[in-house]
């Protein structure tokens, strides 16, 4: 299965992004829909509010976040839909986090890959 690209939603859209999918629960601050150029907002694939707040309060607990987030995604029908999209077209998963090494889009991409 192709691996989706990962990109901050605040970065300018590029012609080779393919289908741009926002995977955050909240709309990114200060960004208009036109500027974001999002094709799909997959809120149901975002971490729950409780999990998101826990991770923001304790970013050093990355492994715990990954385990809990994967458990939340287990059986989520939107994950199967995302797999189909990624399999059939170039896809970029968008996230708002400043941390480009530890964010929910990374977890999603790893799940899709593995």
C-alpha positions, 0 to 999 in steps of 0.5 A, a space after each residue: 500500500 502506498 504511504 500517504 504524505 504528511 504535511 502541516 496544514 499551515 504549509 502551502 498546498 502543492 500540486 503534487 499533494 493529491 487528495 488533502 485530508 485533514 485528520 484533526 478534530 479541530 479546525 486549524 486556527 486562523 486558516 480559511 477553507 480556501 487557503 487550506 485547500 482541504 478535500 476531506 476533513 476526517 474528524 472521526 479519525 482524530 484522537 478523542 478530546 480526552 486523548 488529545 488533551 492528555 497528550 498535549 499535557 504530557 508529550 513525553 508519553 508518546 508511546 502511551 499516546 500511540 497505543 491509546 490512539 491505535 485502540 481508538 482507531 480499532 474498528 473505526 470504519 473511517 480507517 477502512 475508507 481512508 485505506 481505500 483512498 490511499 490505495 487508489 490515489 496520492 494522498 496527503 494527511 494534514 495536521 496542525 501540530 507544530 511537532 512534525 515528529 510526533 503527531 496523530 497523522 504519523 500514527 495514522 500513516 504508520 497504521 496504513 503502511 503496516 
